[in-house]
Amino acid sequence: MNRTQVAALLRAASAVDPRLPAPDATALDAWAALLDDVPPEVAADALRDHYRRHTETIMPADVVRHWRAALRGADRPGPPRRRSYLLVLPDACLPPADLRAATADLARATGVPPLGRCSIRLRRTAPDGRAGDPERLVASTRACAEGLVDAGVAALVVQRTPEAGTGPRHALVLVVKPGVGCDAGWPLSRPRP
């Protein structure tokens, strides 16, 4: 992982763990040095698995432990595992027009692979519970979907779900899942030139 990927991972962690401080340059360098051989997808899996099982803040050793376990299990035969990708957008208050470009940039920076068909869930949280009007949330969800097309991640979004809720801080979290064979989809525009 590089510094950009580590920053995205720590933003995702801070979205679910308010105790995690915003990383400074030294912390980013340290995490990047410790996780330099860990693929970003594995680190995202480690984050998800860690917070499903533990209440303490994630540390680099937790990610490395997950990576080593994944390496040990790589020799085992079995069907490929379908996974989801968690993207925490850097600015929860971006207008939909800017959200499209921010989503595309973040998907590229974090290494989300081409999924073809996918579904997305966009969750906007705010401390006061007012995460915006429903029309803007729907427009933001569409902008995120179009950003995934721009990044080459999605060719067709088969389901999109906007959600609003209360959280410790303003946050905009996008969950991207591979499509599961839905026939009805939401065709999107092609990437902008």
N, C-alpha and C positions, 0 to 999 in steps of 0.2 A: 504494500500500500504506500502511496505517496502522501504528502501533506494535505493535498486537496481531498483525497479520499478519506483520510483520518478526520479532517474537519467535518466532512459530511457525516461520518459515523458518529462523532461526538455530538453533532447537532441532533441526530436521531436519538441518541441516548438521553440527551437533556430534555427532549420532548416528553419522554416517559419517566425521567428521573430528575425532579427539580433540584436535587441536592448536588448534581453534577455542575461544577462551575464552568463558565465559558472558558475555553482553552486559550492560553496565550501562546506566543511564538515558541517559547521554550517547551511547553507541554506538547504542542503539535510536533516539534522536532523529536522529542523523546518517544512519543507514541509511534511516529513514522519509523524511527530507527528500530524499535522493538518489533514492529509488525511489517517490516520491509518485504518479507517473503510470503505474507498472507494475502491471498486474493481478496478483493473487496466484497465479493459475494459471500465468501466464507465468514468474513468479519460481520457482515449483516446478519447471517444465520446465527453466529455466536451471540450477537446482541439480542436477537429475538429469543433464542433459547435461554439465555441468561436471565432476562427479566420475566420469563414465564416461570422460572424455578426459584429465583433468589430475590431477596429484597435489598441486598447491599449493592452499592454502586459497582458497575463493571470496571475491570482493570485490564491492562494489556495481557496479563497472565491468563485471564479467562478466555480471551480471544485465541491466544496461542494454544491453550489446552484443547479448545474446540477444533482448531486447525489440525493438531496432531491426531485427534480422534478421527477426523474426516480422512486424513491420510491413511490411517490404519484400516478404515472401512472401505477404502477405494478399491481394494482387490476383491471385495465380495460382489458376486453377481446379484443382479436384481433389476427391477424396472427403474428407469431414471426418475428422480424425485422432482415433482413440479414445485416451484418455489415462488415466493412473492418478493417484491422489492419495495423497500421503504425509503421514500425521499422526503426529507424535511426541507421545505423551501426557506431560503434565508430571510425573506421578508414577508411576514404574514399579511401585510397591508397593501401588497402590490395590486394595482388595477389589472383586470383581465388581459388588457393589451400587453402589459409588460410580463405577465405571468407566463405567457406562452414561451417567450425567449428564455426566461429564468428556468422553466421546467426542462426545456431542451438542453440548456447548458449543464444543469445539474445531472440529468440522465447520462449525458456524455461523460462528465467528470467522474461519476461514480461507477461507470462501466456496466450499465444495464444493457444486456445483450438484446439483439433483435428478437422479438417475441411473436411477430406476426399478429395474431389475434390476442387481445388481452382485455381485462376488465380493470377499472380503476375505482378507488374510493378516496375522495378528498374530504379531509376532516379539518375544519377551521375551529380553533378554540380561542376563548378569551376569558380573562379572569372574572369579568362581570357577567359572563354568560351571553353577551350580545355579540355573536360572531358574524354579524352582518345580515343584510336582507336576503331572503331566499333567491331572488332573481340574480343578485350578484354572485351568490354561491354557485348557482347553476352555470352562469357565465364563466366563473373561475374554473369550474370543473371541465367545461368544454375547452377553455384555453389550455389547461394542463394536458388534456387529451391531444390537442393539436400540437403542443410542444413535444409530446412523445412521438408523434408522426414526424415532426421536423428532425428529431434526433435519430430517426431510423429504428426506434424501439417498437412502435406499433404501426401496423398497416390497417387494422380495423379494431375499434373499441367496441366490444360486444355488450358491455354493461358499464354504466357510470353511476356512481352513487355519491351525491354530496351530503355531508353531515355537518352539523354545528353542535358545539358543546362548550362546557366550562372546563377550564384547565388552569394551571398555575401561571401561565403567561400566554401572550398571543402566539399562536403557532398555526402553521399550515402544513399538514402532513398528507402525502400522497402515497397510497399503497397500490402497486401495480402487480397484477397477477396474470399469468399466462391464461389465454382463453381456453374454455373447456368444451369446444365444439358447438357453440350456439349458432344457429342458422341466421337469426336476425341480428343485424349489427348496426353500428353507427358509423357509416362511411365518413371519413374525414378528408379535408383538403390535402393535397400533396404538399410537401415541404416548400417553404418560401425560397425563392432564388437567393 
